[in-house]
Every structure is written in structure tokens, then in C-alpha cells.
Amino acid sequence: MEGINKMKKMIFKGIAGLLAAFAMAVVFKPVVSSAAGQPAISLVCDYIATDKGETFCIIGNKGTLGYGVSAYTWVITETAIDLDTGATTLNYTETRKVLSDPLYINTSRFKRNVANCVTITATCVELGYTYTTTLTLNNDKLVDGGFHIITSGCACLYNGKANNTIDGYPLPLGPLARTSVNAMLPAGYVNALEASLVFNYTPDYVNKSGIVCYNIPEGYRNPNRTYKLVTLGEGGVIGVYDDLDLNPATISANVNFNGYAVVLAYCENAVNTANTAVANPIAIPVSTTVDNTPIYTAPQLYTTLTHYEFAKSKQGPACQSIFKAFTPAGYTEVEQYSLKTNGTANLYVKNGLATVNVAGTYSNYKLITVDNKGNAQILDDLDAANGTATFLVNFSGYACCLVAK
């Protein structure tokens, strides 16, 4: 343990000022601008990988106790699993008081080009509080990080017209704007992340209306949290919008405001049934062609995936086992795929309709997907056309298996 502590001190020597500033931004939240009923403790985790090879996390408290959590003793554990082989690649425990100090993540046993699922748990017996989060790392990078726009889940108009340059990126609010937003948050909600919603790569006060979809970074996700999107428009007008989608890793909101500043807010609650619903809703809108053949039309929230392809590819042993275990009775495997976007088999969120060509040998098709943590979904074929099968995919990963009967 002493050797590890020395190594950590060496790694972080010289970046203490940077980290102190970062920790201040993550942890500090003035009580005077807090929403009513806000929790005293509500932890989040930000992952950082520097160009010098340091990999670490900063755990921050979004609750009203702020830095006060560091007056108590915390037990922190880190474990990691290789998502290709299932092998344990990290197992570490430490006890500390200064919770906001950098938490080093030793990735030396992680294989290149293989994702590892890191689980971090922070427990304080004195406060009766436990926080658990998972981070998916690949080549020392956070696979599913950043509060960014998912364009395939958006249907937002720019001044009443379609525009394909929609973009979103972190953008801190000014002190006055932050105070205004925090004061208007619904009871129990905290300001988690501040960002932008822009078109033409320009922050402006032109009207934005329609569905916008943001990725919720790992470290901020929790099934016991309900999320809302807050907008700050021209003249200080604030809008608060519910999360409309079924993916617990994203937030979709039907916004209408003149501005560009948005805030991700959440509250701690019991299990959030709205965000843990099945990812394949039954109520898909139906339209009819001239010859009365039923076809399915995507609702505004679920647009067709863009730049995707089902590339035939045998998956690894872990996925093979999951495919076998989740194949419904009476179904047989037809083909395994990597669902690629932009030409790569990546672990980014895929949220939309995707169609694959199928032979006419079978009458019923299903798609089994496996996400970056080994979770499986079984999706129904939504179209009635011969030669194709359409699925409403909603997962972070690429491994798929088409089954049929």
C-alpha cells in the first residue's frame, strides 16, 4: 500500500493546481442558489486521461454539503472486468477522507483495443451513504463520456427550419446565469452539467424547437435518478423539460426556446421506472400504403440511425455465451453482426431504427444485442416487408445476433 501511495504522489506531482481548479468546479455549488429539498450528498464522477498517460477520476458532491463530505471517512473500491474475456483486471481498495482528491485508475493490465468495465464504489458508514458508478474504458479513454448531442436522436428545428449542423458541447454558465438556473430548479433537483445547444457552430438566440438528445456521461448515470433538461433563453427565460426517451444513458427533451444554454439536472429518487422501461416500446406508429400493406413509421423521437451497417462478424466467447442464453425457445441463430456506425464497430450509444436484409427462409425475426457491460436485449422485428427486418436499437455497443423461426 505504501508503494502505491508513493506512486500516486509521483504521478500527480506537478498537476496539483490544475486538479484543484477542476475539483472546485466539480464540487462547489453555493447553497444560496440551490433548489429546495436538495440532497446533502449526491456524488458524481468525472474521468480524466492526460496526454502524459495519467488516468484518474475526480469524485464530486453535487449536494448541499459540498466539500463537507471530506470531513468523513470514505472507503473506495475499484474493480475492472475485461469485457472480452471476463477476467478481472483491477481490484483495489483504499480509505481516505479527502474525497475530492484524484482517484488513480491503474490501467496497466488493460489490453489494447479491448474495453474494460471499471466499477467504483464510495461508501461512508458515518453518513450511511454509498455511491457506485461504472466507467467503460478502452485504450485509457472513456468510451461513453461527455455531455454531447446524439444527432440520430434529434429532430430539432432552427428558427422553424431543418438544419443538419446541430451540435452540443460543455459550456459553463456565468455566475449570474448559474444562480438564476439553480434557483429555478424543481424541488430536489441539482445542477449536474452545463452545456450548449447550437446550430451552425454558433451560440445565438435564434429559436430552437423540437427533440434534442444528449448523452448522459458515465459517472452521472444512476437508475435511481430522474433527469430533466433545463434551458436558459434570451432575457433569462428558463424552461424545464422532462426526459422523454427510454434509454437510461441518454436524455431527450422537446425544447422550445430562444437561446443556446442548457443544463442537465437530476434528483435522487426511488427506482426510476420511466428510464428502466424496456427499450423496445410496443406503441410504434403504424401507417398504411396504397395496397393496405402495414408499414411502420418511426416516431419523431426515434429516427433512423445514420451511417450504419450490419457487418457480418463472429463475436467473442463472452458474447457467444450470451447469444445462446438469450435465444428464445424455438428460434435459431441466423447470423452474428457488428452494428457499425461511421464505418467502425464502436461502443457509442446507438438509439434509433436499423434495418438489416434477411432471407425469406423464416417468418419471424428477433435481434439480440449485447452492450458494453454484457447486458442483453431481445428486440422484435418491426416491419412487415419481405427481405428486411427493422429493429429499434437502444444500447451502447455493437455486438448483435439475428435469430429467427
N, C-alpha and C positions, 0 to 999 in steps of 0.2 A: 504493500500500500504506500509506503514511504517513497519507493521508487517511482510509482505512478504519479504521486503528488509533485515530485521534483520535475518529472517530465512535463506535467501540465503547466507548471510555473515557467518552464523554459519556452514552451510553445506560445504562451500568451504574453511573454515579455515583449514590450515594445508596442503592443496594440491596446494597452490598458485605457488610454484616453478615448480611443475610438469606441471601445466596448462600453465604457462608462456613459458616453453620449447616447449610444444605441439603447442601453438598458434604461436610461432616463426616458427616452421616447416610448419604449415599450411599456414600462411600469407606471410612470407618473400619470395621474389623472386627478385633477383638482376636484375635491369633494363639492365645492361650491357650485360646480356646473353639472353635477350628477343628476340622473333621473331618480325619481322617488322609488324607494323599495329596492334599490340596487344592492346586490350581494356584497358582503365584506371581502370575500375571496372568490375569484374566478380566474383561473390560470389559463394562459395561452403559451404557445411555444413557437419561437422563430428559429429556423435553421440557417446557419451561415457556413459557407465554404469559401475560403480566401484563395487568392491566386498563389499563395505560398504553401498550400496544401493543408492548412488548418481546417478542421471540421468540428463544429461545436453548435450548441443550442443556447439560447437565452430564454429562460422561463420568466414571464412577466405576470403580474397580477392586475387584472382589469377591474377588480372590485375596489370598494371604498377604502379598504385597509391599506392599499398601496404598498409602499416599502415596509409597512409594519409586519408583513409576513416573515421578514427576515429576523425578527426578534424571537422566532420559534425554531425548534429543531425539525429538520426535514430529512427523511430517508428517501434517497433517489436510487432507483434501479434502472439499468439499461440492458435490454436483451435484443438480439437481432437474429433473424432467420433468413437463410439463403432461399429465395423463392423458387430456385431451380431444383435444388437438391433437398431442401428441408433441413439442412444442417444448421446448428447453432453457431453463429459467427461472432457473437458478442454476449458477454454475461458479466455485469459489473454492478456493484452496489457501493454507495458512499453515504455518509451522514454529514450534513452541513447546516449552517444557519443562514448564511447569506445566499438566499435563493436565486438572486439575480446575477450571481457570478456565472461566467461561462461554464457550460457543461460540455466537457470534451467528449467526442464520439470517436472511438478508435476503429477506423475502417480498414486497418491493415490486413485483416483476414477476409475482406470482401473481394470476390473475384471481379475482374474487369468484365464489363458488359453484362453483368448479372445483377438484377435488383435484389436488395435486401430490405426486409421489413424490420425497422427498429421500433421497439416499444419502450417508452419512457414513462415511469410511474413516480410521482412525488407524493409522499404521504407525511402528514403531520398529525401525530397522535393527540397532541395538546389541543389542536383546533378541530380534531375529528374530521379532517378533510383529506381526500385522496383525488389526485388528478392523473389520468392516464391518457397518453396520446401516442399515435403511431406515425412514423415518417418512412416513406419509401425512397431509398437512396440507390442510385445507380451511377457508378464511377464518381462517387463522392458528391453527386449533385442530387438535389431534391427533385424527384420526378414530378410530383404534383403540388408544387408550391406556387405562391404568388396569387394575389387577388386580381386576376386578369379576366378579360372578356372571352367567352366561348362563342365565337361567331356563329357556329352551327345551331346554337340555341337561341339566337336573337332574331327578332323581327321588328326592328325599331326604325321609325321614320325620322328623318332630319328635316325639320321645317315642313312636314307634310309630304315629303318625297323620299323614295327609296335611295339608299346610299350605301355602297359596299366598303366604305373606309372606316367603319366603326372600330373604335379602339378603347381600351381601358388600361390604366396603369396606376401604381401608387402615387398619391399626391396629397401630402399633408395639408390640412386646413390651417388658416391663420388663427391666432388666439381668439379673436372675437367671434369668428365663424364657428370655431370648435365649441366655445362656450354656449353659443346660440343653439347649436345642434344638440349638445349634451342636455341642455335644459329642456328641450322639446322631445326627448326620447320617451317612449311609453314606459310606464312604471316597471321597474325591474330590469330594464334593458341597459346594456353597456355599449359604448363606442369601441368596436373591435378594430376596424381598419378603415382608413380614409383613402379614397381613390378618385379617379376621374372617369367620365363618360364623354368621349369626344368623337367628332367626325372630321374628316379632312385634316386630322392630326393637329387640330387647333382647339384649345379651350375657348368656348364662346357661350353666349347667352341665347343662341338660336334654339327653338323648341325641339325637344326630343320626346317622342311618344311611341309607345309600343313595348314589346317584350325585350328585356335585356337579361342576359345570363352571365353570371360571374362564377368563376371557380372559387370555392372556399379552400384556402390553403390547409394542408395537413398541419396540425398543431393548433388549429382553431375549430376543428370539427369535433362534434360530440353528439351522440344520439339523444342526449338529454338537454339539448339546447334548441330553442326556436329562433329562427333568423328573420330579420327584416332588412330591407334596403331603404335607406334614408337619402333623400335628395335635397340639395340646397340650391335654390334657384335665385334668379335676379330679384333684388330687393329684399333678400333674406327669407324668401318664402320656402318653407320646409314641408316636404312630403314624406310620408311613411308608408311603405308598401310591404305586403305580405309576400312570403316565399311561395311561389306557385308550382314549382316543379317537384318531381318525386325522387330526385337524386339527392341523397344527403351530402354529396360532395359539391353541390352547386346551389346557387340561389338565382331564381328567375323572378322578375318583377315586371308588372305592367305599368311603366312610369309615364308621366306626362308633366314635364317641367321645362322652364327656360333657364338653362344653366349647364354646368358640367361636373359639379362636385357631388360625390356620392359617398355614403358611409355604410359599412356592414355593421349591423347591430345585432345583438343576441341577448336572450335571457336564459337563465338556468331554470329547468322545469323537470317534470316527470317525463317518462319516455315520450318522445315527440312522434305520435302516431302519423302525423301528416308527412313526415320525412322518412318514415320507415315502411311506408306502404310499398307494395310490390311495384317493381319498376316497369311492369307491362300492363297498363290500365286496360280495362275491358271496354270502356266507353270511347272507342275510336270512331270519329265521324264517318258516316257512310254516304256516298253519293252513287248515282246510277247513270250508266251510259245509255245511249240510244237504244241498244238492244237488250236493256234491262239486266245486263250482267253487273253484279255488285262490284264496286271497286272502293278502295279505302283512300281517303284523303287525309293528309297529316293536319292536325290542328295547328294553330299558329305557334303554339309553344314547341311543338315537335316538328321541326323542319328536317328535311333530308340531310344526312351527312354530306359534307363536301369533300372532294378529293380523296375518296376512299376506294378500297378494293379488297375483295376476299381472295387472298393469295393462298393457294393450297400449300399446307405445311404441317408436317407431323410435329406435335408439341412434345415437351419434355415429359419424363416419367411421372412427375407430380400431377401435371395436367391430365395425362392419360388415365391415371387412377381416378381423378375427379370426374372426368367424362364418363367413365364406366359406372361409377357410383351413382351419377345423376341421370343416366339414361332411363327414361320412363319405360315401364313394362310394355312389351310389345313393339318397342322401337329398336331400330338397328342403326349403327353408325354408317353414315354415307361418306362424309369427308371431314377432315380437320383443316382449319384455316388459321391464318394470321390476318386479322382485320387491320389492314394498313391504312394510315392517313398520311397524306403528303408523301407517299412512297416509302414510309418506314413503319416497322412494327414497334410502336411506342406504347408507353403506359399512360398516356394522357387520357383525360375524360372523353368518352365518346357518347354523345347524347343526341339521338335522332334516329330517323328511319334509314335502314340499309337493306338493299335488295341483292340477292345472290341468284345466279342462274342454276336451275335444277333440272334433272332429267324427268321424264314423265313416268318413271317406274313406280313411284309411290304416290299416295293420295294425301298424306298428312306429313307435314314437316315441322320440326322444332329446332331451335338453336340453343345450345348450351354455351354460355360464356363463363370465363374464369377471370376474375380481376387480379390486381397486383398483390392482393393479400390471400389469394386462394379461395375467395368466395365465389360460389357458382349461382347463375341464374338460368332458368329454363324459359325461353321465350317462344310464344306461338307465332305461326305464320299468319300475317295479317292480310295478304292479298289472295284473290281467288283466280288469278291468272295462271294458265298453264305455262310451265317453263321457268317460273320465277317464284321465289319466296321472299317476303318482306318482313323484317323484324324491327321492333322499336328497341334498339340497344341503348343501354344506360349503365355504363361501367367504365372503370379505369383499367385498361389492359388491351390485349389484342387476341388472346387465345380463344378460339371458337371451335365448336364441333357441331356439324349438321347431322341430325338424326331423323329417321322417317319410318313410317309403316304403311 
